[in-house]
């Protein structure tokens, strides 16, 4: 029987080894989750909302234990992991409070005056398969799970193979919160088994977060089975610093975003496109700020940056930096690799054609790009196959809002701040960053049957 192990990226030591599920066990899990789903669909919106409140309470109760597990399995700092668990509780609370109103039947006005009732009903699709990455091992799951459960669906989780402990802990938290047994199940299988899960008739929809290449394969497999998908893929987010920007504010926000989660975030700032008149000051201040960051044990409260999640990912990042320098980028600080650690790095004079411009750098590396004008800065920002997030810095907030809304090509934009997911707002990308939306009203409607109902005739008033 094949095994799935988790390795602490800081110590290099094996944390745990689990038996991978074989096909017989997978069939058993899928049968049980379908049984639970059929019963859950019959519950009221109020019952589901209370279950999410109970789940939020349980997450907060277990916050310390869950955070430590995430830090050990993928290397995020303990403070970051604690904040992640709290955000999961927040999204449960949000849908408990707002979800019922998003799912009630919507009646159309009787414009024809014909006495016919016309309304839209939101019905669950069934079992939603989630194929999730390791970088936010809890949040990536709960931002789909909370709305899916609120809508009456069940959930099947195939998590990244390097965070099996987090995957099993999520299932246990739901059990501890008193949610129905088997309503959400984790299956420990390698990526090669994803096809069998997608093809299974119990699975009605698929949500995926991860690389663009993997997203294409999963979307194609699901499309072949005519199953609904949401794809949240890679990003090379551009942060545009206009000529009138507050440089100190821009540097503060840009450094925070670039180093979020040890630099391993799809939605993190990656390309910094700065007007030529501010480029020198911005580069100097960003370099100084990056040099101050402390690398070390993610469980140490004084650590700013932990290790990268896996050694192979760290090597890929180092190769991207080396190739960018060979093509003319200037190393302003960092650029050093030690096992799973990669030092905070600033690359100056980055241009199109370099990996630092064209590819996603999944680690603590900032790519600085010089623009001769504000218009050129916006053009360079959009000169990417990705479109997940973007930001603009300017002292004219009204102008910034117009640029963010109308000119930057991304699913989420910020003005004078960094982009972050929020349970109240839709989240997702365009272009090679994927399609569909999570969170907010749009997210809960991704995995429901938006059903049109027309009723001709009087309702029986005797009942």
N, C-alpha and C positions, 0 to 999 in steps of 0.2 A: 504494500500500500504506500502511495506517495505521501510525502510529508510537507507541511508548510511551517516554516520557522520564522520567528522574529529575532532580529539582531539589534542590540543597542548600538546606534551609530557613534556614540561617544566612547564607549568602552570596547566595542568590537565583540562583546560577549553575547552568547545566545541567551535570549530571555525565556523562550518557550518553544516547544515543537508540538504541532497538532497533526492529526491524521486528516488528509484531504478526503472530501466526500466522494464516494464512488457513485455511479449512475443509479444504483438501486436506492441508496440513501437519499439522493436528490429527488427521485420520484416520490419517496415517502414524505419528504419535507413539503414538496409542492402539493401533494394531496391534502396534507394537514392544513396548509395555509389557505387552500381554496375552501375547505370546510369552515375555517375561522372567518374568512372573508364573507361567506354567505350569511353568517350570523351577524357580523358587524354592519353589513349594509342595511340591516333591519333596524338598527339603533337610531334613536332620535338625534338631531343636531345637538340638543342640550346634553345628552349622554356623552357624545363624542367630545364636546367642549370640556366637560368635567374630566374626562380621561386625560386630555391634554394638560389641564391644570395639575392633575395628580402627577403627570410625567414631569412637568416643569419643577414641581416640588422635589421629586426624587432626584432629578439632575443636580439641583442645588445641594441636596443632602449628601450626594456622593461626589461633589465637585473636586475635592482634594485627591481622592483616589483615582478618579478618571483623568485628572490633569497629569498626575505623576505617570500614569500608564502611557499617555500620549508622548510625554517628554522622553520616556525611556524607549519607546518603539520607533519614533521618527525624529527626535532631536530638538523639537521646539522648546523654547524656554518655558519654565514652569508658569511664569506670569502670563505668557501668551496662551498656554494651555488652559489655565484657569479662566481667562477671559473667553476662550472659545466655548467652554462648557456653559458659562453664564449666557452666552449668546444663544445657545441651543435652548436654554430654558426660556429666554425671551421670545423666540419664535413660537414655542409651544403656547406661551401665554397670549401672544398676539393672535394666533388663529383660534384659540379658545374664546377670545373676546370678540374678534371681528369675523371669524369664519362663518358662523351661522347666517349672518346677513348677506354674505356673498353667495350663499347656496339656496336661499329661499326662492320659490317660484316667482318669476317676473311676469306680471300681467300687462298685456298691451292695451292701450285705450281702444274702445269700440268706435273707431272712426267711421265705420260703415253703418253704424246704428242698426245692425242686423241681429243683435242679441247673441252673436257667436262669441264665445270666450276663446281668446288666443293667449297662450302663455309659454314661457320658456322654463323648462325643468332641468336641473343639474343632477345627473345620476352618475355614480361611480363607474369607472371602467372595469375594475376588478383588481387583479394582482399586478402591481407595478414593480418591475425589476430595476434595481439601482446598481449600476456598476461605478464604483466610487474610487477616488484616488487617496493617497496617503497624506497629503500635505495639511489638510484640515480634517483629520479622521472622524471627528464628531460633527462639525458644522456642515460639511458637505452632505452628510447623511440627513441631518435634521432639517435642513432647509427644503428638502424634498419630502421628508417623512411627515412633518407636522401638517402641511396642507393635504397631503395624500390621505392621511388617516382622517382628518376632519371631513374630507369629501366622501368618506365611506369606503376607501380602497384598503387593500392589504399590501404589505411590502415584503419584497425579497431582496436581500442585500448580498451582492458579491463585491466584497471590499478588496482593496489592494493587498497583495500577498505579504507585504512587509508589516502590516498592522492587524494581524489576526486577533490580537488581544483586545484592541479597541472595537473591532467588529463584534466579537462575542460579548463585550461589555455593554454595547448598545442594546443587544437583544435582552440581556439580563436586566438592564435598567427598566425596560418596558414591562418585564415580568414583575420586577419589584414594585412598580407603580400600580400594579393591579390590572393592566390591560389584558385582554383575552389572550390565552395561550395560543401561540402559533400565528397571531395576527401579523407579526413581523418576525421573519426568520433570517438568520445569517447562514450562508453556505460558504464553506472553506474550499474553494476550488481554484486552480490556476487559470490564467487568462484564456488558455486553450479550450476551456470548458464553457466559455461565455456563449458560444454558438448554440450549444445544447440547451442552455437556459432560455435564450431568445426564442428558439424554435418551439419550446414546450407550449402546448395549447393552453395551459393554465395562465401563462404570462400574457397580459393584454397590452402592456405598454412598457417602454424602456426609457430610463433617464441615465445619462452618462456625463461624467465630468472627467476630463483628462486631455491627452494630446490630440491634436488635429488628425494625425494619421490613424490613431486608434478609433477616433470618432467616426471617421469615414467608413472603416470596416464595420463598426457596430451599427451605424445608420443604414448601411447597405444590407446587412443581415436582417435587421428589423423591417426595413422597407420591403424586402423580399417576402416577408410574412404579413405585410400590410399592418404593422403595429406602430402605434403612435410613439414618437420619440421627442425628447428634449436633449439637445447637445450643448453643453457648456465646455468649450474647448480652450486652446491656448490663447495667449495674448502677448503683445509687445507694446504695452500701453505708452502712449506719448503724452508727456506733460510739457505744454507750451508756455514759455516764459516770455511775455510780450515786453515791448520796450518800456512801458510805464509800470512794470511790475514792482512790487515790494520784494527785493532780493532776499532779505533775511527771512521773510515769511515763506517765500517759495522754497528756499533751501531747507527750512525746517520741515515743511510738509513733504517735500520730495525725498529727503533722506528717510523720514519715517516710513513712507510708502515703499521705498526701494528695499528696506531691510525688514519689512514685515515678514514674520514667519521664516526668519533666516534667509530672506530673499526668495523663498519658494512659494510664490503665490501667482496664480494666473492674472489676478487683477492688480498686482503691484505695478508701480511706475517702473519703467525700464528704459525708455528713451526720453532724454531731456533736451528739448529743442529750444535754444536760448537766443534771443535777439543779440546780434553782434555787439551792441553797445553795453550789454550787461554780461556778456559771456565771461569775461575775465574775472569779474567780481563773483559771479555765480560759481565758476569752476574753483576758485580759491576757497570760498566758504564751504562748498560741498566737500572738497577734498579734506579740509581741516575737520569737518564734522565726522566724516567716515573714519578718519584715522583715530578718533577718540573712542570708537566702539570697542567693547571688550568681548573677545571670544573666549569660550570656556565651557564648563559643565552646565548643561541646560537646567539642572536642578539648583544651581547656585544663584541666589537672588541678585548678585552683582553682574551676572552674565548678560550681555546685550545680544550676542549672536551665538547660537549653538552650532553643532555640526550640520552638514548636509545629510539628507536622509539615507543616502547610499553612496558608497565609494565610486561606483560607475557614473552616477550623476555628477559627482564632483569632478571627475576626470573629463566628462563631456563639457562642463563649464570651462574648465581650464583650457581645453582645446579651442573653444570658441574665442576666448580671450587672446590666446596666442596667435590664432589666424587673423584676428582683427588687427593686432599689433603688426603682424607681417604686412598687412595691406595698408598700413599707414596710421592707425590709431595710436595715440600717445598715452602711455601708462603714467597716470598722475599719482596713484597710490595703489597699494595692494598687489594683486596678481600672484599671490603665493598660495600654494596648495600643500596641505599636510594631512595625508590620509583623507578623512571625511570633512576636514575643515578647509574653507576657502576664505581668505581674508577679504574684508570690505574693499572694493576696488572701484576706481574711477578711471574710465577711458575717455580721453579728450579727442577732439577732431574726428569723431566718428562720421562716416559717410555711407550713403547707400552702396550696396555691394559687399559690405563687411558683415560678418555674422552678428556683430553687436547691433547692427541696424536692421538686418533682414530677418533674423531668427529670434526666438524667445530665449532669453538668458534666465534660466531658472536657478538663481542664486544671487548673492550680494554684489552684483556688478552694475554700475551705473554707466550708461553711454551718453556722453555729452555731444550735442550736435549744434553747430553754429548756423544761424539763419541771418541773412542780410536784411530781412524786413519781417514785419508781422505776417504779411501775406505768405511769404516763403515758409515761415515757421508752420503755418497751418497746412500748407501744401505738403511739407515734409512729414508732418504728423499723419496725414492721410495716406502717405506713400508706404503702405504696409498691407500685407495680405490679411492681417489681423484687425479685429474691430471689437475688442471687449470693453475696455475703458479708456478714458482720456481726461485730461484736465487742462485748464487754462488759468494763468496768473496775470492779473491786471488790476490796477487801482480803480478802473471803471467797471464796477460790477454789472451794470446794465449791458455794456458792450460784451463783457465776458459771458453773460447769460445767452446773448444772441449767438455768439460764436459756438458755445457749447451746444445749443439747441439746433442750430441750422448748419454749421460748417464742419464740426468734428465728426468723423465717421466712427461711431462706437455705440455700444448698447447702453453705456452709462457714462456720464460726464460730470465733472465737478468744476467749480469756479473757486479759486483761492483755497483749495483743500484737496485732499487725496480721495480717490474713489474707494468706497467700501460698500459691501452688501448690507442691506437693511431690510428686516422683515416687512416693512411697510411699502417698499419700493420694488418694482420689477427688476430682475437681474438676469442678464444674458448678453449675448453678443451677436455680431453680424460678420459677414465674410467668413474667413477661416476660423473665426472664434465661435462659430456654431449658430444655433437658432433655437427658438422657443424661449420661454421665460420662467424663472422660478420666483417665488416670493410675491407678496402683495396679492391683489385681486386677480392679476393675470396668472400668477403661479398656481393658484388653487383651481383655476379653470382649465389648466393644461391637461389634467387627467380625469376629466369628467365627460360624459356624453351630454353635450348641449342640445337638448331635445326640444323640438317644437311640438306643442300640443294644441289642437284645435277642437273645441267642444261645441257641438251644435245641438241645442236643446236645454231645457230647464233642468237644474239639479233637483233631485228628489228631496223635498224639504221634510219628509216624514222621518228621516234618519237623523 
